[in-house]
Amino acid sequence: MSDDQDDLFGEDAHETVDDFDRLTDLLFARVVEFAEEEEVAEGLLSPLLLRLALTTRMMDYVATTAKPSGGGLKLDLDRLRRDIEDLIREMKKDADRFIAEARESMAAAELDEDEDES
């Protein structure tokens, strides 16, 4: 775990990160199921999820702020944008490993399909 994650999650970082990862996996599984059921076109899922992320952040702001305002919401969305940019930077650092693992998974899936067809 990076020092940035320690700072983000505080003293109980390991437990919190584990729970965050678990929730991420569960949400991913449900999103994939939704995408399959609704036959979501390739490339459309990310913009749908981005809109959902922004909308939920906006709702969180209104629900947790004593006196919400348009200006305050704009500042909160700017904070979210910075968080997203930080996340993208972290993901880019891990791009080569991600591609290698994705290729391995795809190759394994193809082998399974070939064995099932035999």
Beta strands, then each sheet from edge to edge (+ up, - down):
end
